[in-house]
Every structure is written in structure tokens, then in C-alpha cells.
Amino acid sequence: MNKVAVFVDVQNIYYTTRQALGGQFNYRQFWRVLSQTSEIVVANAYAIDKADEQQRKFQSALRHIGFDVKLKPFIQRSDGTAKGDWDVGITIDVMTIAPEVDEVILLSGDGDFAILLDTISERYGVKTTAYGVPALTAQALMNAANSFVTIDQHWLL
């Protein structure tokens, strides 16, 4: 079986599927489909912790499916803006596991990850797959991935 590592940019997937498709991504279906053809070696879901009960239930559901949920605190700045992203953490984790798997799967529309996918593909010969909502996914990310899977109504709850 194909050994895969999965990395989910939870906030990105949540907001893009809600904005473009009016729904929520079905992580249980994703896991079921992927595990039929692949051995999931690592599955990390990166989220921002706002200490909200609904979020905690969602994070618990992700853990029950099989994801390792990594949380970073939500930071509200004094000027009203907010900070909280996992780009560096995701990148470090991907670079660490890439030599040990056949495929890296990234669920995100963030174009900042294009260079990451290019680098691991070139350096380790690992296949890269990105899942995203096309209208809200950076073209650079779609181009960098060996394959791009469109998140559409089929992937929603």
C-alpha cells in the first residue's frame, strides 16, 4: 500500500468550503476513501484554539477519526487584528516526514505552501497532492502539486 502523510490546514479548509460551497468538509468520508487505497502514516490537523465548546467537539471528532490535532492559541492583538496560523509548523512537519512516505497530502488553498510541495517533490521524490476549493486556492499551489483534488459538494457533510 501507498504510505501517505496527511496535513490539514483546518482554518483554511473550514473558511473556503463555507464561503464557496456553503458547507463543511467531511473528514470522515475523506479518511474512509483515503484509507481504502493507502496506509495513513501521519495525519495532522492544525487548528487555532479559541476555547470554544463547538470547536472542542469538532477537534474531538477529528481525533476520533484518527487525526492528531495540533492546536495553537488564538491571539487577539490590541489593534483588533488577530494572529494564528500554522504555516511554519506544517512546513516543519512535512519536511520531517517527507523522506519516509510515498505521498504527502495537503488540504489547504494557501499559496505559501507551493514552494514546500516543489521542494519535497524535488528533494525526496515524494508525490504531492493538494485538496482545495478551486475558486479559493492559489494557482501556484495547484501548479506545484503533482495532483490537485477539487473540494466540491461531493466532499461536504
Secondary structure, 3 states (H helix, E strand, C coil): CEEEEEEEEHHHHHHHHHHHHCCCECHHHHHHHHHHHEEEEEEEEEEEECCCHHHHHHHHHHHHHCCEEEEEECEECCCCCEECCCHHHHHHHHHHHHHHCCEEEEECCCHHHHHHHHHHHHHHCCEEEEEECHHHCCHHHHHHCCEEEECCHHHEC
